[in-house]
Amino acid sequence: MYQRSPIVQIVSQVIIALPSENPTETLEYCRRESLKWAEWKAGTKLPPEAWQGRQFDLKGLHTQPVSATSLDGYWAARIDDADKSVAQRTWMTEIGIRIDPNDENSVTLGCRLYCRTLGENPAFTPTIPTVVRRVVDAQFATVDGRRLKTSAWWIHDRKTVDELVDFLLQPTRQRSVIVVAAPSAGNSPVLRVHELAKSLIGIAHVAHITEDASYLLTESVGKEFSVFGGAVRTYRTGFFPDVDQPTSHPLALYDKITNWSVEDSTFEDFLVKRTMETYLSSRPILTELPPFASTRAKVAERERERLLEQGASESELLDFALDENRRLLSELEEERETNKSLLSIAENERDQTQEEVDQLRQFNYVLRARVDDLEASLADTGTTKDIEIPDNLDDINSWCEQYVGDSVFILNRAYRGLNKSQFEDTELIYKALLLLRNHYVPTRRLGGVEQRNVFQEACGELGLEEAESISPSRAGEENDTYYVNYRGKRVLLDRHLKKGDARDSRYCFRLYFFWDQEDERVVVGWLPSHLPIRST
């Protein structure tokens, strides 16, 4: 019926900054608001020392435990709240407040929520403790350098769109930005945008963009990274539209949201949970918010040193040591259980992720074999020769997905290069991609002199040459020009197809790529212009 050891997991954690002309007053306000909230949770009045900023422990049969302590200007509290509907499950909130050691005119407020269970642990939607919203409503608070509010950021004109784009591109941004687009005419809103902003306060920035503003956003970041028609896009940290793939910043379309059918969960619940999990996975323990047990242990050590300096008797020291040991052993045991549980959860997630990757890789091998058979059959019948070659690049994304997407993977950086293309022989761009699919990929997969000769002949027919693009030593001299981010790694575009003189982009063609050995496919990182080198 009950587990031998508890499951302890971090539900949420948030750190906010409160710039202030009077940081001492702001700190005191945050502390008193935290104590008011703790008193409400406890169900009884807190002792006088609580309001004096001193250490205290509130425990009893008819109250929920509340403790607080302070060390070197850092005030910390812990509030336990038994779940009202699930037996043996407790919600533990830790709050930490101090003046920022790196900015004497700013107060840092941190809040971490744990879930501890000895019995069943039914699913739940993560939350942020109410005290955080109370402080934000009353004080000037910021995260990622931006004003924090309990309502969504309204994006409605050129100025606000530019502000949004600048913020998305900010390399120091540490939280996701969730942009909810207004639905098209005739459709009803499906998300409570302001409620979403409240649920994720301090964890993510939530914005609501109008239909007209969506067009302006598209002009700035491109259609592949925009959001419109009631859809929702999550812009994760490290947003680089010239390099990133659209899938790195998830998009949920209006139809998917309206037809959400996961049992006992709304899309809003899913979005909150996924966003918090993403944030926690990137920052499992915020160092700005030391665990309460660790703080109490340091306070006890300081008190023992003080008693020794004052010449306390052996009896007094023994009584103090026994009292503190009993309490600290209990708190440190809970912290040990928490770390053990977090490690177990992380290992399970790692194993599950690896299993999913292995399954997807196996499924990919099966699909690729089927595609290879199909392409071979089409080649035998001459069907592949009937592929239409457009005379412009307006819809090249869709064309690539339809005709070369399985064997030739084109990074978004390459599509950006196509959008800026001045190369006049548009048909050659399409034919070069088909050349890679039809001849280079089989050459790498199957090998052999015959396959290589067929590829070289096909290159000759198009007036193309396939060769090394740049040596690794010289590539390092060009910063990141010849490198791309691929599956979390920095990879050199070591090969290229070339034709024409590099001095005139109208007649010069270059297609830079590398071979993905694991998935056995070409990855295109740039085309159709020549990447710059020092000599050019």
Buried (B, 14 or more C-beta within 10 A) or exposed (E): EEEEEBBBBBBBBBBBBBBBEEBEEBBBBBBEBBBBBBBEBBEEEBEEEBBEBEBBBBEEEEBBBBBBBBBEEBBBBBBBBEBEEBEBBBBBBBBBBBBBEEEEEBBBBBBBBBBBBBBEBEEBBBBBBBBBBBBBEEBEBBBBEBEBBBEBBEBBEEEBBBBBBEBBBBEEBEBBBBBBBBBEEEEEEBBBBBBBBBBBBBBBBBBBBBBEBBEBBBEBBBEBBBBBBBBBBBBBBBBEBEBBBBEBBBBBBBEEBEEBEEEEEBBBBBBBBBBBEBBBEEEEBBEBBBBBBBBBBBBBEEEBEEBEEEEBEEEEEEEBBEEBEEBBEEBBEBBEBBEBBBEBBEEEEEEEEEEEEEEEEEEBEEEBEEEBEEBEEBEEEEEBEEBEEEEEBEEBBEBBEEBBBBBBBBBBBBBBBBEEBEBEBBEBBBBBBBBBBBBBBBBBBEEEEEBBEBBBEBBEEBEBEBEEBBEEEEBEEBEEBBBBBBEEEEBBBBBBBBBBEBEEBEBBBBBBBBBBEEBBBBBBBBBBBBBEBEEE
